[in-house]
Every structure is written in C-alpha cells, then in structure tokens.
Amino acid sequence: MSKLFIIPTPIGNLEDITFRAIRLLKEVHLILAEDTRQTSKLLQHYNIQNRLMSFHQYNEHQSVKKIIDLLLSGTTMGLVSDAGTPGISDPAFLLVRACIDNNIEVECLPGPTAFVPALVQSGFPTDRFVFEGFLPHKKGRQKRLKALTEETRTLVFYESPYRLIKALEEFKTYFGENRMISVCREISKMFHETRRGTAAELIQHYTNHPPKGEIVLVVSGKNETQSNND
C-alpha cells in the first residue's frame, strides 16, 4: 500500500534526528528532497543509499501529478526539506492535499522545527502564539505588520540575516520601542546564539555585529509588554 511519510531532518546538529526517521529514509522506495545535494550529505552521514527526486517550491506544481501517479502505483515515499519539518515554510502543502484527495495515506513524523526551540527559550509566553513564518518581502508586508500591531499573543517570524536590521526597524515602528524581542540564530549549531532586548538595542548590536545563519525572531505580545512595564 502506497504511503507518503513527511520526515523532519536536522536543522543544525546532524544528531537531531530520530531512529525512526533514519529507518524510513532507508526503507522508502523514493525520497523527495528540496535540494538533493543537501539531502545527500545527510544520507551519506548515516550511510543511507536510496533514490532521490527533486521536489521544491519552483517545481512542486508541475511535479505533484507525477508523484501522485507514482504513489498510486504502489511507491512509498519520504518527503524531506533541507532542514526541519517539510510544510513549515517549505514545500509540502500541495502534495499533502493531493494525497488526501486521492485517498493516499500521509503520516508526518515528529521532529525538528526551528521555531519551537526559539519560542521556548525566548522567555515569552508559549501557551498561545502566532507563527507568521517569513513576512512578504514587498507586497503585503506593511499591511501584515499593521494587522499584527494589536496582537496579544507571542509572535514568531523567520528572517534572513540580510534583512534582520530592516525587520527590527519595522518592528520598532509598528510594535513600539518597548516591545521585547528575542533573536535566535544558528539553532543547534556550533555558534548558536539567543539575544534578547528592545528593537533599538538589537539594531545597535547587529549593526556592529552583522549576523550569520538562519534566524528566528520572537516578539512579545502587546499585553505582555504592557504588563512588563507596569
């Protein structure tokens, strides 16, 4: 019986992968990979020899029908992204929906997702939060930020190191100068860092110390900031 497994992969340290994920990467007939070169490094590290097929945001619309046909023919597949859980700011949604429409079983394994450790170690409330992923680069960016100005839940964003200063400046404008922010980068890697402060404090720091690596921004909710100031 065909089945699609969503398999999370390490976001930094290669040891952050489950025994089950390794077993399934060996057992499935085919691995769908966001970047086959990146996934090959992981497979080599665990001595896994399996077929790879490219599946990323630029070809997912064209590839879905072919993949569904393969699944319907009895092929069992594992879907991986470059890092973390597929579908969280990475391709997966269209394929999962197509599988459901075609009565193909889908199972997502638990595993690494960058925003979870960043959120937990931010020190901000974790019982209720809003995951925004990457903000639009241009169209709709300001509208989205404006819509979040009254949000009382903790906010979580993904950002590139090249746009970090811009994002912090926008947070200062839309969320206010006193809103507390946590910048978490290089999660689980050798130079992992979490730095907390106001937008102005973080802008000054990262202007003097340009950041590297993938970044998760965690912003305290509006009411949380107000209670801290009381």
N, C-alpha and C positions, 0 to 999 in steps of 0.2 A: 504493500500500500504506500502510495507516494505521500510525502510529508515535507514541509518546509520548516527547518529549525532556524530561529533567529539566535545567533551565537555572539554574545558580547566578547570582546577581546581587550587586552590590557590598554590602559590609557597612558601608561608610562612604564613602570616596572613589569617586565615580562612574567614575573611570578604571580601577578594578579590575574590569574585565570583558573577556572575550576577544573577538577579532574574530568568532570562530565563533558565540559566544552572540548577538552583535548581528545577525549574518546570519540565524540561525534565528528570532530574535524577529520578523524581518521576513517570513520565508518560511512559517512555520507558518500553518495556517488559523485557529487559535484559541489564545489564551494563557489558561491557567488561573492566576489570581492570588489570593494570600492576601488582599490588600487592593488592590482595583482603583485606588483613589485613589493609593496609594503607588507602584504599578507604573506608573501613568500619568505620574508625574513622571520616571521613568527613561526611558520611551518618548519623551516629549517632548524630553528632553535629547539623545537620539540620533535624533530626527526619525523615529521609527518609528510608523507608523499601522497598527494591527491591532485585531482584535476581542478584547475581554476578557470573561472569565466568572469570577465569584467562586467560589473554592474554598478553604475554611478549615476549622479544626477543628470549627466549630459546624454546618457543613452537609455535611461530607465523606461521612458515612454515607448521607445522602439523595441526594447528587449522583453517587456512584460509578456507579450503574446507567445514568444518563442519559449520563454521559461515555463509558462503555464502549460504549453503543449508537452514539454519535457516532463513536467510533474505528472500530468495526466497519463503519460505513457509508463509511469512507474518509477521515475527517477526521484531519489531522495536527495534533498539539497540542504546545505547550510549557508546562511547569509551572514556575512561579516562586513564591518566597516573598517576603516583604518585604525580606529580606536574607539572603545566604548561600545554602547548598545546601538545597533542599527535602528533607525527610525527616530532617534533623538538628535535632531539637526543633521541627520544623514538619511540617504535613501532607504526606504522600506515600505512606507505607507501604501504606495500604489500597488506594489506586489502583494502585500498582505491582503489588501482589499480585493484584488483579482483572485487570490487563492480562496477567500471566503465566498466570493461569487460563484466559484467553480467547485465548491464543496471539497476543497483540498485542506487538509488539516495543517494548522500553523501552531507552533509552540515556541515561545520565547523563553530562553534560559535566563535566570537571574545572573547579574554580573556587573562589571564596572560601568559607571556613568559619571562623567566628570562633575556634574552639578551637585550630586549628593554629598560627597566629602566636603566640597567648597561651602555648601549651605550649612552643614552640621558644624564645621569648625569656624564659621563666621562669628558665632556668638549671638546671632539674631534669632528670633523665634522661628522654630521649624515646624510647629503644629499646623500652620496654614501658610502657604507660599504660592507665588505665581512664577512659573517658568516661562520666560519670554524668548529664550534662545538668542539667535542673532537678530538684532534690530535691522530693519531695511537700511541699506546704505544711503539711499537718496529718497525716492518717492515713498511717502508714507511714514518716514522716520519721525519727523516733528509731530505729526498727528498722533502717532503711537505714544510718544513720550508725554504729550499733553494729556492723553487719556489715562495715563498712569499716575498723574500728579496727586490724586486723592486716594490712591490705593493704600490700604492699611496693612495688607499682608506683605511679608518679605518678598522682595523682587530678585529674580535670578536672571542674569544675562550671560551669553557667550560673547567674547570680543577678541579681535586680533590685536597683537601688541602694537601694530602700526596705527591703530585707531583708538588706543586706550585713552590718550590725552583728550582727544575730541569727545569721546564718550563721557569722561569725567567732567569736562567743561559743560556738556549738555545736562548732565545730572545736576550740576550746581545751579544751572539756570532754571530747570524745570522742577527739581525736588527741593531746592533751597540749600543755603550754605551750611546748615547744621545737620543735614541728613548724614547718618553714618554709613560708610561703605566699606566692604571687605574686598580686597583684590587677591584672588588666589590664582597662582600660576604654576605651571610645570608640576601638576599634581602627580604624586607618587614617583617622580623622577629625582635625580640626584640633587638638583638645585631648587626643589620645591620651596615655595615661599607664600606666606599669607600675611598681608599688611592691611591694617585697619585704620580708618581715620575719616575726616571730612573730605569732600571733593577737593577743596583748596589745598589741604595737607598732602593729599595723594598726588595732585597735579604737580606740586613743587617737588615731591620726591621723585616721581617718574620722569620729570623734565631733566632732573640732574642724573638720574639713573635709568636710561632707556630700557624698557623691559624686553625680555625674550620669552618665547614659548607661548603655548595656548593659555588663555586667560578666562577665568570665570569671575564675574562681578556680582556681588551680593549686596543689595541695598535694603536698609531697614525700612519698614513700612512707616507711613506718616504718623500714625498714633504712637508707634514705638519711639520715634524721635521726640515727639512731644512729651511723652512720659519720662524720657531720659533727661529732658531739660527742666522738668518740674522740680 
